[in-house]
Amino acid sequence: MKILLVAINAKYIHSNLAVHNLKAYASKYADEIEIAEFTINHRQDYILEEIYKKKPDMVAISCYIWNFQYVKEITMDLNKLLPSVPIWLGGPEVSYDASALLEGMQHITGIMYGEGEKTFLELSAHYIEKSSELAYIRGIVFRKDSGSIATNPPQKLMNLDEIPFCYTDLERFQNKIIYYETSRGCPFSCSYCLSSIDKKVRFRSTSLVKEELAFFMEHKVPQVKFVDRTFNCNAKHSREIWTYLAENDNQVTNFHFEIGADLLTEEDLELMSKLRPGLIQLEIGVQSTNEQTIREIDRAMDFSALKVVVEKINSFQNIHQHLDLIAGLPYEGYESFRKSFNDVYALQPEQLQLGFLKVLKGSNMHRKAEEYGIVYHSNPVYEVLYTKWLNYDELLQIKKVEEMVELYYNSNQFTQTLELLIQSFDTPFDLYRTLGDFYEEKGYAGISQSRMTRYEILLEFAVIVDEKNVDIYKERLIYDLYLRENLKSRPNWAADLSGYKEKIKEFYRREETERKYLLGYEDYHWKQISKMTHMEVFSAKALQLTQAEGKVMVLFDYNKRNPLTYEAFTQIAGGIE
């Protein structure tokens, strides 16, 4: 007997915690259960072929908004190839209105809804041992032999300590993000979110969590992403875990948390201020700064309090902050969203994610969509098309802003250039909107460009926006380029450094004996050091050095990178007459 658990992830680096939890909980049948993970970038025929070649006796597929179209199409053909093999679905995309889905998908045997661990164990026993009837398994909707559809009562909520740790073998998670869970449910009622349906927040005991985090740190896992909806909704729970990470830091692993920033206490902030740079990163859902919008979506968020906290964390310079906005919410028109964007941009997060409202089945937003005049895509991912307050033309403008923010701001590759360029616009939003229009007019939109091409396009744009300062933009772009890597070949618009070669050589020869700037290179000859680092000459004007004139030498040290941005450490290594 072979039961195949199938996950179709959004990206290769993702892993699917759900299917691994299911297998771990049903460990008594481990020899009969296999996991197959794919991505939406695989050809559907490839996924179909791979499932077929495994010759499963039962298939169970994890369903989300990003993969459900794939699932529907693949399972239709799988049923043609393996007509006697039961196909079960589970996950958030099929848990709401499961009976209606089964009515429309005649090739599907049944759906597991709600928490799946106990349900999957009992379903496995049904197929492997023939020991239980489907009619007695909680948490399923299934098709009877007669063809009618039965809905069984929901599974009782679990004690999270009962779920075994699923990462005992890390080999299959090489080059993948590890997802980890210490709680289920959410105490808040955000109308666009399915987590708000489960009000009973349950926690895995911190003693167990510490043991499992120790395992990750012992094996130097690069990143662990906590999937808890609001990790710090229980201050005692979150603080105890953060304290443990601080006390047992392996200097390698990064831990990602989705939090409510306005829930952080002074004690939390004091602890965070002392953490190793890069030990933790925080994802903070702002969604909107329009107070009427926040009230309407039942969101518990005080932006003024959040702003104070985010700015304080920024001052620590040790924690990557990722702030989220959602376009298409009630009472948020184009100008309101523009303001929300500018409000959040001013907080200078390392990443600013612009999302678009997904009208999820089962959410309060889904129930009130007609009242709000929200029109959205008929198929997953159910993304907003327009609302009473935001028309489709305006939404397309925001889409362009989102693409430019992703390419130029979130990449952290253009920090120096953007800092100058933004001064030519009334607001940051206007910069990215205008840049998006430029991409569209030039035919660059929708085309995957190399990193160097993106630098060249930004220079082309800057020449139009601020022609009198074109030489300064060239220098800023060179600064940005060398912040990221020690280029082997220079772009054709870079300044010629041949006249400074002797001055640069002189610096490295002197540094070999004096060690004033380059500590940690004591075992290297000056020629080796000159290849491992980089020296560039800039005008003081380009760097906006108020107390300097003429040219200055800037040293880029790639052994001392910023752990949050990966930028090289820089220092001015002297002026040039």
MODAQUI-V837520 format. One record per backbone hydrogen bond with DSSP energy under -1.0 kcal/mol. NH is the residue of the N-H (numbers start at 1). CO is the residue of the C=O. E is the energy in kcal/mol with one decimal. If there is no record, write none. Layout:
nh:NH co:CO e:E
nh:NH co:CO e:E
This chain:
nh:3 co:32 e:-3.5
nh:4 co:58 e:-2.9
nh:5 co:34 e:-3.2
nh:6 co:60 e:-3.1
nh:7 co:36 e:-2.4
nh:9 co:38 e:-3.0
nh:14 co:11 e:-1.0
nh:20 co:16 e:-1.3
nh:21 co:17 e:-2.5
nh:22 co:18 e:-2.4
nh:23 co:19 e:-2.1
nh:24 co:20 e:-2.3
nh:25 co:21 e:-2.5
nh:26 co:22 e:-1.8
nh:27 co:24 e:-1.1
nh:29 co:26 e:-2.2
nh:30 co:27 e:-2.0
nh:32 co:29 e:-1.8
nh:34 co:3 e:-2.7
nh:36 co:5 e:-2.8
nh:38 co:7 e:-2.9
nh:40 co:9 e:-2.1
nh:42 co:39 e:-1.7
nh:47 co:43 e:-2.0
nh:48 co:44 e:-2.6
nh:49 co:45 e:-2.7
nh:50 co:46 e:-2.6
nh:51 co:47 e:-2.4
nh:52 co:48 e:-2.4
nh:53 co:49 e:-2.7
nh:55 co:52 e:-1.8
nh:57 co:2 e:-3.2
nh:58 co:2 e:-1.4
nh:59 co:86 e:-2.4
nh:60 co:4 e:-2.8
nh:61 co:88 e:-2.5
nh:62 co:6 e:-2.4
nh:63 co:90 e:-3.3
nh:67 co:64 e:-1.0
nh:68 co:64 e:-1.4
nh:71 co:67 e:-2.4
nh:72 co:68 e:-2.7
nh:73 co:69 e:-2.0
nh:74 co:70 e:-3.1
nh:75 co:71 e:-2.7
nh:76 co:72 e:-1.3
nh:77 co:73 e:-1.4
nh:78 co:74 e:-2.6
nh:79 co:75 e:-2.3
nh:81 co:77 e:-1.8
nh:82 co:78 e:-3.2
nh:85 co:82 e:-1.8
nh:88 co:59 e:-3.2
nh:89 co:110 e:-1.9
nh:90 co:61 e:-2.0
nh:93 co:63 e:-1.6
nh:94 co:91 e:-1.3
nh:101 co:97 e:-1.6
nh:102 co:98 e:-2.3
nh:103 co:99 e:-1.9
nh:104 co:100 e:-1.6
nh:105 co:101 e:-1.1
nh:108 co:105 e:-2.0
nh:109 co:87 e:-2.2
nh:110 co:87 e:-1.2
nh:111 co:141 e:-3.1
nh:112 co:89 e:-3.2
nh:113 co:139 e:-2.4
nh:120 co:116 e:-3.1
nh:121 co:117 e:-2.1
nh:122 co:118 e:-2.4
nh:123 co:119 e:-2.4
nh:124 co:120 e:-2.7
nh:125 co:121 e:-2.2
nh:126 co:122 e:-1.8
nh:127 co:123 e:-1.8
nh:128 co:124 e:-3.0
nh:129 co:125 e:-1.9
nh:131 co:125 e:-1.3
nh:136 co:133 e:-1.9
nh:137 co:134 e:-1.6
nh:139 co:153 e:-3.3
nh:141 co:111 e:-2.4
nh:142 co:150 e:-2.3
nh:143 co:109 e:-2.2
nh:144 co:148 e:-3.2
nh:147 co:144 e:-1.8
nh:150 co:142 e:-2.8
nh:152 co:140 e:-2.6
nh:162 co:159 e:-2.3
nh:163 co:160 e:-1.3
nh:173 co:170 e:-1.6
nh:174 co:171 e:-1.4
nh:176 co:173 e:-2.0
nh:177 co:13 e:-3.7
nh:178 co:223 e:-1.4
nh:180 co:225 e:-2.7
nh:184 co:202 e:-2.0
nh:186 co:198 e:-2.2
nh:191 co:297 e:-2.4
nh:193 co:190 e:-1.6
nh:197 co:194 e:-1.8
nh:199 co:197 e:-1.1
nh:201 co:199 e:-1.2
nh:202 co:184 e:-2.2
nh:204 co:182 e:-3.1
nh:209 co:205 e:-2.3
nh:210 co:206 e:-2.7
nh:211 co:207 e:-1.5
nh:212 co:208 e:-1.9
nh:213 co:209 e:-2.7
nh:214 co:210 e:-2.2
nh:215 co:211 e:-1.3
nh:216 co:212 e:-1.7
nh:217 co:213 e:-2.5
nh:218 co:214 e:-2.8
nh:219 co:215 e:-1.8
nh:220 co:217 e:-1.2
nh:221 co:216 e:-2.2
nh:224 co:254 e:-2.6
nh:225 co:178 e:-3.5
nh:226 co:256 e:-2.7
nh:227 co:180 e:-2.8
nh:231 co:258 e:-3.0
nh:233 co:230 e:-2.0
nh:238 co:234 e:-2.4
nh:239 co:235 e:-2.5
nh:240 co:236 e:-1.9
nh:241 co:237 e:-1.6
nh:242 co:238 e:-2.7
nh:243 co:239 e:-2.6
nh:244 co:240 e:-1.8
nh:245 co:241 e:-2.4
nh:246 co:242 e:-2.3
nh:247 co:243 e:-2.2
nh:248 co:244 e:-1.4
nh:254 co:222 e:-2.3
nh:255 co:279 e:-2.5
nh:256 co:224 e:-2.7
nh:257 co:281 e:-2.3
nh:259 co:283 e:-2.4
nh:263 co:260 e:-1.7
nh:264 co:261 e:-1.5
nh:269 co:265 e:-2.4
nh:270 co:266 e:-2.4
nh:271 co:267 e:-1.9
nh:272 co:268 e:-2.7
nh:273 co:269 e:-2.1
nh:274 co:271 e:-1.3
nh:275 co:272 e:-1.6
nh:278 co:318 e:-2.2
nh:279 co:276 e:-2.5
nh:281 co:255 e:-2.4
nh:282 co:320 e:-2.7
nh:283 co:257 e:-3.2
nh:284 co:322 e:-3.2
nh:286 co:324 e:-1.4
nh:287 co:324 e:-2.8
nh:288 co:286 e:-2.2
nh:294 co:290 e:-2.4
nh:295 co:291 e:-2.2
nh:296 co:292 e:-2.3
nh:297 co:293 e:-2.0
nh:298 co:295 e:-1.5
nh:299 co:294 e:-2.2
nh:301 co:299 e:-1.2
nh:306 co:302 e:-2.8
nh:307 co:303 e:-3.1
nh:308 co:304 e:-1.5
nh:309 co:305 e:-1.9
nh:310 co:306 e:-3.0
nh:311 co:307 e:-2.4
nh:312 co:308 e:-1.8
nh:313 co:309 e:-2.6
nh:314 co:310 e:-2.4
nh:315 co:311 e:-1.6
nh:316 co:313 e:-1.0
nh:317 co:314 e:-1.0
nh:322 co:282 e:-3.1
nh:323 co:351 e:-2.6
nh:324 co:284 e:-2.3
nh:325 co:353 e:-2.5
nh:326 co:287 e:-2.0
nh:327 co:355 e:-2.8
nh:332 co:329 e:-1.7
nh:337 co:333 e:-2.6
nh:338 co:334 e:-2.5
nh:339 co:335 e:-2.0
nh:340 co:336 e:-2.5
nh:341 co:337 e:-3.0
nh:342 co:338 e:-2.4
nh:343 co:339 e:-2.9
nh:344 co:340 e:-2.2
nh:345 co:341 e:-3.1
nh:346 co:342 e:-1.8
nh:347 co:344 e:-1.5
nh:348 co:345 e:-2.1
nh:350 co:321 e:-1.1
nh:351 co:321 e:-1.8
nh:353 co:323 e:-2.7
nh:355 co:325 e:-3.1
nh:357 co:327 e:-2.8
nh:359 co:382 e:-2.6
nh:360 co:358 e:-1.4
nh:363 co:360 e:-2.1
nh:365 co:191 e:-2.9
nh:367 co:363 e:-1.4
nh:368 co:364 e:-1.7
nh:372 co:368 e:-2.0
nh:374 co:369 e:-2.7
nh:375 co:386 e:-2.9
nh:377 co:383 e:-2.4
nh:382 co:379 e:-2.3
nh:384 co:357 e:-2.5
nh:385 co:375 e:-3.6
nh:386 co:375 e:-1.7
nh:387 co:390 e:-2.8
nh:388 co:372 e:-1.6
nh:395 co:391 e:-2.3
nh:396 co:392 e:-2.3
nh:397 co:393 e:-1.5
nh:398 co:394 e:-2.0
nh:399 co:395 e:-2.1
nh:400 co:396 e:-1.8
nh:401 co:397 e:-1.9
nh:402 co:398 e:-2.8
nh:403 co:399 e:-2.2
nh:404 co:400 e:-2.2
nh:405 co:401 e:-2.7
nh:406 co:402 e:-2.2
nh:407 co:403 e:-2.2
nh:408 co:404 e:-2.9
nh:409 co:405 e:-1.3
nh:410 co:405 e:-3.1
nh:412 co:409 e:-1.5
nh:418 co:414 e:-2.7
nh:419 co:415 e:-1.6
nh:420 co:416 e:-1.1
nh:421 co:417 e:-2.8
nh:422 co:418 e:-2.4
nh:423 co:420 e:-1.4
nh:424 co:421 e:-1.9
nh:425 co:422 e:-1.5
nh:431 co:427 e:-1.3
nh:432 co:428 e:-2.0
nh:433 co:429 e:-2.4
nh:434 co:430 e:-2.4
nh:435 co:431 e:-2.5
nh:436 co:432 e:-2.0
nh:437 co:433 e:-2.1
nh:438 co:434 e:-2.3
nh:439 co:435 e:-2.3
nh:440 co:436 e:-2.0
nh:441 co:437 e:-2.8
nh:442 co:438 e:-2.3
nh:444 co:439 e:-2.5
nh:445 co:439 e:-1.3
nh:447 co:444 e:-1.5
nh:454 co:450 e:-1.8
nh:455 co:451 e:-1.5
nh:456 co:452 e:-2.1
nh:457 co:453 e:-2.6
nh:458 co:454 e:-2.1
nh:459 co:455 e:-2.1
nh:460 co:456 e:-2.3
nh:461 co:457 e:-2.4
nh:462 co:458 e:-2.5
nh:463 co:459 e:-2.2
nh:464 co:460 e:-1.1
nh:465 co:461 e:-2.1
nh:466 co:462 e:-3.1
nh:469 co:466 e:-1.7
nh:470 co:467 e:-1.6
nh:473 co:469 e:-2.1
nh:474 co:470 e:-2.0
nh:475 co:471 e:-1.8
nh:476 co:472 e:-2.5
nh:477 co:473 e:-2.6
nh:478 co:474 e:-2.0
nh:479 co:475 e:-2.4
nh:480 co:476 e:-2.5
nh:481 co:477 e:-2.4
nh:482 co:478 e:-2.5
nh:483 co:479 e:-1.6
nh:485 co:481 e:-1.9
nh:487 co:485 e:-1.4
nh:494 co:491 e:-1.9
nh:500 co:497 e:-2.3
nh:501 co:498 e:-1.1
nh:504 co:500 e:-2.4
nh:505 co:501 e:-2.7
nh:506 co:502 e:-2.5
nh:507 co:503 e:-1.6
nh:508 co:504 e:-2.0
nh:509 co:505 e:-2.6
nh:510 co:506 e:-2.2
nh:511 co:507 e:-2.4
nh:512 co:508 e:-1.5
nh:514 co:510 e:-2.8
nh:515 co:511 e:-1.7
nh:524 co:521 e:-1.9
nh:529 co:525 e:-2.4
nh:530 co:526 e:-2.2
nh:532 co:528 e:-1.7
nh:533 co:529 e:-1.7
nh:534 co:556 e:-1.7
nh:536 co:554 e:-2.3
nh:538 co:552 e:-2.7
nh:540 co:550 e:-2.9
nh:543 co:539 e:-1.3
nh:545 co:540 e:-2.3
nh:548 co:545 e:-1.6
nh:551 co:576 e:-1.2
nh:552 co:538 e:-3.0
nh:553 co:574 e:-3.3
nh:554 co:536 e:-3.1
nh:555 co:571 e:-3.0
nh:556 co:534 e:-3.2
nh:557 co:569 e:-3.1
nh:562 co:567 e:-3.0
nh:566 co:562 e:-3.2
nh:568 co:483 e:-2.5
nh:569 co:557 e:-1.9
nh:571 co:555 e:-1.4
nh:573 co:553 e:-2.9
nh:576 co:551 e:-2.9
